[in-house]
Amino acid sequence: MLFEEAFIPTQREDPKEAECASHRLLLRGGYLYMVCSGIYTYLSLGLKVLNKISDIIRHHMNKNGGIEILMSALQPVEMWKKTGRDKDLEEVMFKFEDRKGKKLCLGPTHEEEVTEIAKRFVNSYKDLPLILYQIQTKFRDEIRPRFGLLRTQEFVMKDGYSFDEDEKGLDISYQKMFSAYQDIFQECGLNFIITEAETGFMGGSLSHEFMAPAEVGEDILFYCKECNRYFKEEKKCPRCRKELTSGRMIEVGHIFKLGTKYSSSMEAFFTDRKGERRPFVMGCYGIGVSRLITAIVEQNHDEKGIIWPKNISPYQIYIIVLDEDKNLVEEAKNLEKGLEKRGYEVLIDLRDEPAGIKFNDAYLIGIPYLVILGRTYKEENKLEIEKRDSREKYKFSYEELLNFVEDDYRKRN
């Protein structure tokens, strides 16, 4: 893909509205367009990253028995009244009436709707266990949207829901999702920790939060170096009584054992092995897909720009041609073909711009490998390659470069 055809509107200066490093770099790098506070458009690069994260989530959810659906963004408020959460979430719900006077809301979450689906279509223990999930935009009227994609009024979320016969079945579904979440965040290149958490307005008996350390994190955890444990409150570690250190965290995932809170209140029953009607035993599993982008950039950047983990980078190879020599352009296109045959996505910069601008954009965008075709290639017939994360530089022949990238990717998998 040619840079000039890819719609990548990079900016030379930091946007005035930028509140943190990730916000600044995603706007400058042409990943996002800020419509207004808390509302964003994903431009070409941003959408590619969002889709790659979503595909990683899909892979691990499907691998662990999840079935993807897509629920409605519009929901009748009367459905929320069955659980009483129309009052719990009243401050953040976008509510309105249609032309017939029916009261609707834009879905801030989907426990009620998915329970209605199970109530309608799942009748017997033979249909269980069942795990349904979706990747969809949610809407919440945040009092103070901030830090780019960290806290917004519309955001992309993966929400999953398990339905089981009993607590034993829920334990199995919960553990599957617990393991899947670890695999998802690891594949996304995220540094994260797991802590037991309060269930809050979701209800239920147990929950775990997946937290990413970051300076802009809205949560604070306290850590014991001696016991390698995290706590939600500042207290002496129960084991060793050592002093705790604090750190800011971004919540990127949250899983809950809901039990029968929703199924009982919404009369969502199934027929058990004895022929009796019983409420589903449920679990809920959420990942902030769009806020994951913020968390990853907060953990992976330097003074020049973003440093994407390879699995979610919009492209893997960025080729810069430093002059308009026809031989160099032809060589860049041949290299692109060779890399694409091996499964890599390639961006070629042939713009009529100074070398400094091309390099600045390359570092800003943060693609893992930068390949340079210029004087060195003309004089030595060698391709220069630079790794974005370590800034290590090498010179290779065509075949050596292909093999280097393949071997280096394998090491980092």
Backbone torsions as a table, in degrees:
resi	resn	phi	psi	omega
1	MET	NA	130.4	176.9
2	LEU	-78.3	136.5	-179.9
3	PHE	-53.1	-45.3	-175.1
4	GLU	-69.6	-11.6	178.3
5	GLU	-106.3	-2.1	-172.6
6	ALA	-94.2	-3.7	-176.7
7	PHE	53.6	74.9	179.1
8	ILE	-123.6	86.3	-176.1
9	PRO	-82.4	76.8	178.4
10	THR	-70.0	156.1	179.5
11	GLN	-119.5	142.6	-179.1
12	ARG	-77.3	-34.3	-176.2
13	GLU	-108.7	157.0	176.1
14	ASP	-69.5	131.4	177.1
15	PRO	-62.5	139.9	-178.3
16	LYS	-62.7	-31.1	-176.2
17	GLU	-80.0	-6.3	-177.1
18	ALA	-66.9	131.7	-174.4
19	GLU	-107.8	-15.6	-177.9
20	CYS	-157.5	175.2	-175.1
21	ALA	-59.1	-47.8	-177.9
22	SER	-64.4	-41.0	178.6
23	HIS	-61.0	-47.5	-179.2
24	ARG	-61.7	-46.1	-175.0
25	LEU	-74.0	-34.3	178.6
26	LEU	-70.1	-35.3	175.8
27	LEU	-72.9	-47.5	-179.0
28	ARG	-64.2	-36.3	-176.7
29	GLY	-79.0	0.7	178.9
30	GLY	75.7	25.3	178.1
31	TYR	-87.1	-33.8	-174.7
32	LEU	-132.8	155.1	167.2
33	TYR	-122.9	126.3	-179.1
34	MET	-85.7	107.3	179.1
35	VAL	-68.2	-50.0	171.8
36	CYS	-164.8	178.3	-176.6
37	SER	-55.5	120.7	177.3
38	GLY	86.0	2.6	-179.1
39	ILE	-133.7	125.7	-173.7
40	TYR	-133.5	149.7	167.6
41	THR	-101.2	134.2	172.7
42	TYR	-87.0	113.7	176.4
43	LEU	-77.6	-176.0	-171.9
44	SER	-52.1	-51.6	-178.7
45	LEU	-65.4	-42.8	-179.6
46	GLY	-62.3	-39.4	179.7
47	LEU	-67.7	-37.4	177.6
48	LYS	-61.9	-42.7	178.2
49	VAL	-65.1	-45.7	179.5
50	LEU	-58.6	-43.5	-179.8
51	ASN	-66.6	-36.2	179.7
52	LYS	-68.4	-40.8	175.3
53	ILE	-62.4	-43.4	179.5
54	SER	-61.3	-40.6	-179.9
55	ASP	-67.0	-37.0	175.5
56	ILE	-62.5	-44.6	178.1
57	ILE	-61.0	-47.2	179.4
58	ARG	-56.9	-45.2	-178.1
59	HIS	-56.5	-48.3	-175.5
60	HIS	-77.8	-30.6	174.7
61	MET	-67.7	-45.6	179.3
62	ASN	-64.0	-40.2	179.4
63	LYS	-59.9	-30.2	-178.6
64	ASN	-103.1	23.4	171.6
65	GLY	93.0	5.4	179.0
66	GLY	-73.3	146.1	176.2
67	ILE	-118.8	121.2	-176.1
68	GLU	-82.1	134.5	173.2
69	ILE	-132.5	179.6	173.9
70	LEU	-139.7	110.8	-178.4
71	MET	-87.6	169.6	-174.5
72	SER	-74.5	146.6	173.0
73	ALA	-78.6	-34.1	176.3
74	LEU	-87.2	133.6	-179.8
75	GLN	-135.0	141.8	174.3
76	PRO	-71.1	133.2	-178.7
77	VAL	-62.6	-30.3	-178.4
78	GLU	-59.8	-29.3	177.7
79	MET	-63.9	-36.9	-179.7
80	TRP	-72.3	-24.8	-179.1
81	LYS	-68.5	-23.1	-179.5
82	LYS	-64.7	-29.3	179.8
83	THR	-105.0	-7.9	-178.3
84	GLY	80.4	4.5	-177.2
85	ARG	-82.0	-4.2	171.7
86	ASP	-63.5	-26.7	176.4
87	LYS	-85.0	-40.1	-178.3
88	ASP	-61.0	-38.1	-175.6
89	LEU	-109.4	18.3	-174.7
90	GLU	-57.2	-38.7	-175.8
91	GLU	-68.7	-26.0	-175.5
92	VAL	-107.3	-4.8	-177.9
93	MET	-82.2	134.5	171.1
94	PHE	-85.5	110.3	-177.4
95	LYS	-115.1	148.5	177.5
96	PHE	-164.4	175.8	177.8
97	GLU	-118.6	144.5	174.0
98	ASP	-82.8	-177.3	-174.8
99	ARG	-66.7	-15.9	177.9
100	LYS	-93.9	0.1	178.9
101	GLY	88.0	6.8	179.3
102	LYS	-75.5	131.6	-178.6
103	LYS	-81.7	124.3	-177.9
104	LEU	-126.8	165.4	172.5
105	CYS	-142.3	158.3	170.1
106	LEU	-86.6	125.4	-170.4
107	GLY	-60.5	116.8	173.9
108	PRO	-81.9	-20.5	176.4
109	THR	-168.5	176.5	-167.3
110	HIS	-134.8	24.8	177.9
111	GLU	-58.9	-44.2	-178.2
112	GLU	-63.9	-46.3	-176.2
113	GLU	-66.4	-42.5	-178.7
114	VAL	-68.1	-30.8	176.3
115	THR	-67.4	-37.4	174.9
116	GLU	-62.7	-37.7	179.2
117	ILE	-65.1	-46.3	178.5
118	ALA	-62.7	-40.7	178.3
119	LYS	-58.0	-38.3	-176.1
120	ARG	-79.1	-36.3	-168.3
121	PHE	-115.9	-14.0	-178.3
122	VAL	-110.8	112.9	-171.5
123	ASN	-112.9	-23.6	-171.2
124	SER	-130.3	157.4	174.4
125	TYR	-59.7	-21.9	179.3
126	LYS	-67.1	-20.2	179.6
127	ASP	-88.0	-0.3	-175.2
128	LEU	-111.5	153.3	2.2
129	PRO	-76.8	159.1	179.0
130	LEU	-138.5	131.1	175.3
131	ILE	-124.0	115.8	177.3
132	LEU	-109.9	143.1	176.7
133	TYR	-147.8	163.9	176.1
134	GLN	-145.8	159.9	169.6
135	ILE	-121.0	112.4	-167.0
136	GLN	-153.4	159.4	178.2
137	THR	-79.9	131.5	175.3
138	LYS	-109.2	160.9	-177.3
139	PHE	-132.0	125.6	176.6
140	ARG	-141.1	133.6	-178.2
141	ASP	-82.4	76.3	-176.9
142	GLU	-64.0	137.1	177.5
143	ILE	-65.1	-40.3	-175.9
144	ARG	-138.6	82.5	174.3
145	PRO	-61.8	139.1	-178.7
146	ARG	-164.1	169.0	177.4
147	PHE	55.1	46.4	176.0
148	GLY	63.4	-122.5	-176.5
149	LEU	-81.3	0.4	-177.0
150	LEU	-68.6	-45.3	178.7
151	ARG	-137.6	108.5	-173.3
152	THR	-131.0	172.2	178.6
153	GLN	-89.1	-23.8	167.9
154	GLU	-132.7	138.0	-174.1
155	PHE	-150.9	155.7	179.8
156	VAL	-93.5	131.9	-176.3
157	MET	-135.9	143.5	166.5
158	LYS	-98.8	115.6	175.1
159	ASP	-120.1	130.0	-179.5
160	GLY	-123.0	154.9	-175.0
161	TYR	-142.3	129.4	178.3
162	SER	-107.7	145.8	178.4
163	PHE	-127.5	123.1	-177.6
164	ASP	-134.0	167.4	178.9
165	GLU	-73.0	-38.2	-171.1
166	ASP	-153.4	-179.2	-178.8
167	GLU	-64.3	-33.3	178.2
168	LYS	-63.0	-42.7	176.9
169	GLY	-65.1	-39.6	177.9
170	LEU	-61.9	-39.4	178.1
171	ASP	-56.6	-41.2	-178.9
172	ILE	-68.3	-46.7	179.3
173	SER	-62.5	-41.6	-179.3
174	TYR	-62.1	-43.0	-179.8
175	GLN	-66.7	-36.4	176.1
176	LYS	-60.0	-45.8	-179.3
177	MET	-70.3	-36.0	177.2
178	PHE	-58.4	-45.2	179.5
179	SER	-70.3	-41.0	-179.9
180	ALA	-60.7	-40.6	-179.3
181	TYR	-63.6	-40.4	177.3
182	GLN	-61.4	-42.8	179.2
183	ASP	-64.9	-39.7	-179.9
184	ILE	-62.0	-51.0	-176.4
185	PHE	-68.5	-33.7	176.4
186	GLN	-66.3	-43.3	-179.7
187	GLU	-67.0	-28.1	176.7
188	CYS	-78.3	-2.7	178.6
189	GLY	75.7	27.9	-175.2
190	LEU	-98.9	137.6	169.5
191	ASN	-85.9	121.0	-174.2
192	PHE	-144.8	160.5	173.8
193	ILE	-130.9	162.3	-178.0
194	ILE	-121.1	135.4	179.2
195	THR	-141.4	146.2	174.5
196	GLU	-70.5	141.9	-171.2
197	ALA	-136.1	168.9	174.1
198	GLU	-72.2	149.7	-179.4
199	THR	-83.6	-22.4	175.1
200	GLY	58.2	-146.2	-177.0
201	PHE	-68.6	-12.5	178.1
202	MET	-71.7	-30.7	-178.5
203	GLY	79.4	-175.9	178.7
204	GLY	102.1	-177.3	-170.8
205	SER	-104.8	-19.8	-175.4
206	LEU	-155.7	145.0	173.9
207	SER	-151.6	154.0	175.0
208	HIS	-129.0	140.1	175.6
209	GLU	-106.5	142.9	173.5
210	PHE	-108.0	117.6	-169.9
211	MET	-119.5	138.3	177.7
212	ALA	-108.8	119.3	177.3
213	PRO	-60.2	129.2	-179.9
214	ALA	-164.6	145.6	-177.5
215	GLU	-61.9	-29.6	-177.4
216	VAL	-92.5	6.8	-179.3
217	GLY	-58.4	141.2	-178.5
218	GLU	-90.2	-12.5	177.6
219	ASP	-105.0	150.1	176.7
220	ILE	-119.8	127.7	174.2
221	LEU	-115.7	152.6	-179.5
222	PHE	-113.0	133.3	-169.5
223	TYR	-119.2	137.0	174.7
224	CYS	-104.3	112.5	-179.1
225	LYS	-66.2	-32.0	-177.3
226	GLU	-67.9	-44.3	-175.2
227	CYS	-101.1	-7.3	-178.0
228	ASN	56.2	48.7	-179.3
229	ARG	-129.8	150.5	178.1
230	TYR	-110.1	149.3	179.8
231	PHE	-135.1	148.6	179.0
232	LYS	-80.2	-20.5	-178.3
233	GLU	-121.4	150.8	178.1
234	GLU	-81.2	103.3	179.8
235	LYS	-146.9	163.4	175.6
236	LYS	-64.9	136.1	179.0
237	CYS	-59.6	126.2	-176.7
238	PRO	-57.5	-28.6	-176.6
239	ARG	-81.4	-50.5	-170.3
240	CYS	-117.8	-9.1	178.9
241	ARG	62.5	22.1	179.4
242	LYS	-80.5	160.3	178.7
243	GLU	-71.1	140.5	-177.9
244	LEU	-96.8	150.3	172.6
245	THR	-107.7	149.3	-176.4
246	SER	-106.6	155.5	177.3
247	GLY	-153.5	145.1	178.7
248	ARG	-82.6	144.2	-175.2
249	MET	-135.6	149.0	169.8
250	ILE	-105.1	124.8	175.1
251	GLU	-74.8	119.3	-179.8
252	VAL	-110.3	-17.0	178.5
253	GLY	-154.6	151.9	-178.8
254	HIS	-150.7	129.2	178.1
255	ILE	-123.7	146.4	-173.2
256	PHE	-135.1	142.8	162.7
257	LYS	-92.8	105.2	-175.3
258	LEU	-84.0	-25.1	-175.3
259	GLY	68.5	-132.9	-176.5
260	THR	-110.4	16.7	-177.2
261	LYS	-53.1	-49.9	-175.6
262	TYR	-83.7	-41.8	-177.7
263	SER	-64.8	-36.5	178.9
264	SER	-69.2	-47.2	-177.0
265	SER	-69.3	-24.7	-179.1
266	MET	-103.8	7.1	178.3
267	GLU	53.4	48.1	177.1
268	ALA	-98.1	98.8	-173.3
269	PHE	-117.3	157.6	172.2
270	PHE	-131.7	163.3	178.2
271	THR	-91.8	120.7	-176.3
272	ASP	-84.0	-173.3	-174.6
273	ARG	-66.0	-19.6	178.8
274	LYS	-95.2	1.9	-179.2
275	GLY	84.0	12.1	180.0
276	GLU	-97.9	152.0	179.9
277	ARG	-89.1	126.7	-177.7
278	ARG	-138.4	152.7	177.9
279	PRO	-75.4	147.4	175.1
280	PHE	-60.9	146.1	170.8
281	VAL	-98.4	117.9	-167.1
282	MET	-113.8	156.1	170.4
283	GLY	-131.6	157.7	-179.0
284	CYS	-134.0	139.4	-171.7
285	TYR	-141.6	111.6	-175.2
286	GLY	-118.2	143.5	171.5
287	ILE	-131.4	130.3	174.6
288	GLY	-80.5	92.0	-173.2
289	VAL	-62.2	-50.0	-178.0
290	SER	-70.2	-36.8	179.4
291	ARG	-71.6	-18.7	173.2
292	LEU	-59.3	-35.6	178.6
293	ILE	-59.7	-46.5	177.7
294	THR	-60.6	-46.4	-178.2
295	ALA	-61.3	-41.9	-178.4
296	ILE	-67.1	-42.7	179.5
297	VAL	-67.8	-38.6	177.9
298	GLU	-59.1	-33.7	-179.3
299	GLN	-89.1	-14.1	-172.3
300	ASN	-134.5	78.2	175.6
301	HIS	-157.9	163.7	172.5
302	ASP	-136.1	-165.7	-176.0
303	GLU	-68.2	-16.1	-177.8
304	LYS	-97.0	-21.9	-179.6
305	GLY	159.3	-158.5	-177.9
306	ILE	-79.9	150.0	172.7
307	ILE	-126.9	92.1	-173.5
308	TRP	-72.9	135.9	164.4
309	PRO	-59.9	144.3	-167.8
310	LYS	-60.4	-33.8	-173.7
311	ASN	-72.2	-18.1	-178.0
312	ILE	-120.3	4.1	178.1
313	SER	-64.7	140.5	-179.2
314	PRO	-61.7	-33.7	171.3
315	TYR	-135.4	160.4	176.9
316	GLN	-99.4	-29.4	-176.1
317	ILE	-125.5	133.3	176.2
318	TYR	-118.2	113.8	-179.0
319	ILE	-101.6	123.7	176.2
320	ILE	-107.1	125.1	172.5
321	VAL	-103.3	121.3	-169.2
322	LEU	-88.1	-9.0	169.2
323	ASP	-150.0	176.7	-172.6
324	GLU	-93.1	21.4	176.5
325	ASP	-56.3	126.8	-176.6
326	LYS	-59.9	-35.5	179.4
327	ASN	-65.7	-39.2	178.5
328	LEU	-66.9	-41.6	178.7
329	VAL	-62.4	-43.3	179.4
330	GLU	-64.8	-40.7	178.7
331	GLU	-64.8	-38.8	178.1
332	ALA	-61.7	-41.6	-179.8
333	LYS	-69.5	-35.5	176.0
334	ASN	-66.6	-41.1	178.3
335	LEU	-63.7	-41.3	177.0
336	GLU	-57.2	-46.1	-179.9
337	LYS	-61.3	-43.3	179.9
338	GLY	-64.1	-40.2	179.3
339	LEU	-70.3	-40.5	-179.6
340	GLU	-66.1	-32.8	176.5
341	LYS	-63.3	-28.0	178.6
342	ARG	-91.5	7.2	173.1
343	GLY	95.2	10.0	-179.4
344	TYR	-95.2	148.0	174.8
345	GLU	-96.5	131.7	-170.3
346	VAL	-123.9	136.8	174.1
347	LEU	-116.3	125.5	-179.4
348	ILE	-110.2	128.6	179.5
349	ASP	-102.6	100.6	177.6
350	LEU	-108.5	14.6	-174.3
351	ARG	-62.9	149.9	175.0
352	ASP	-83.0	70.2	-178.7
353	GLU	-132.3	155.3	176.1
354	PRO	-59.0	152.8	-179.5
355	ALA	-56.7	-37.4	-178.9
356	GLY	-59.4	-41.9	179.2
357	ILE	-65.7	-41.9	179.7
358	LYS	-62.9	-44.5	179.2
359	PHE	-66.8	-41.2	178.4
360	ASN	-60.0	-42.9	178.1
361	ASP	-66.0	-38.7	179.6
362	ALA	-62.5	-46.2	178.9
363	TYR	-66.8	-38.4	-179.5
364	LEU	-63.2	-46.6	-177.3
365	ILE	-68.2	-36.0	169.0
366	GLY	86.6	25.3	179.0
367	ILE	-68.7	140.9	-169.9
368	PRO	-57.1	-36.5	-176.8
369	TYR	-127.3	133.3	177.4
370	LEU	-113.4	120.5	179.1
371	VAL	-110.0	130.1	-175.9
372	ILE	-114.6	127.1	172.7
373	LEU	-113.8	112.5	-178.6
374	GLY	-160.2	-134.7	-174.8
375	ARG	-60.1	-42.1	-178.4
376	THR	-60.4	-40.3	180.0
377	TYR	-67.4	-39.3	179.5
378	LYS	-65.3	-42.5	-173.6
379	GLU	-84.8	-37.3	-173.5
380	GLU	-115.0	-5.2	-175.9
381	ASN	57.1	37.9	179.0
382	LYS	-122.0	141.4	176.2
383	LEU	-92.8	131.0	176.1
384	GLU	-90.0	136.8	177.3
385	ILE	-133.4	138.8	179.1
386	GLU	-127.2	131.8	176.6
387	LYS	-84.5	126.4	-174.5
388	ARG	-64.8	-34.9	-175.2
389	ASP	-75.6	-46.0	-176.0
390	SER	-97.9	-12.8	-176.6
391	ARG	64.2	17.5	174.7
392	GLU	-69.5	142.2	-177.2
393	LYS	-123.5	142.8	-179.4
394	TYR	-138.8	162.1	173.0
395	LYS	-123.8	127.7	-176.2
396	PHE	-137.4	158.0	165.3
397	SER	-75.2	173.5	-179.1
398	TYR	-55.3	-52.7	-177.7
399	GLU	-67.8	-38.6	178.4
400	GLU	-61.6	-39.1	179.6
401	LEU	-65.7	-44.1	178.8
402	LEU	-59.6	-44.3	-179.2
403	ASN	-68.7	-37.2	179.2
404	PHE	-61.7	-48.5	-178.9
405	VAL	-61.3	-43.1	-179.1
406	GLU	-64.1	-44.7	179.7
407	ASP	-66.5	-41.5	-178.4
408	ASP	-66.4	-37.3	177.7
409	TYR	-65.5	-40.2	-178.7
410	ARG	-64.5	-38.9	179.0
411	LYS	-63.8	-33.6	-174.4
412	ARG	-90.5	0.2	-179.6
413	ASN	-76.1	NA	NA
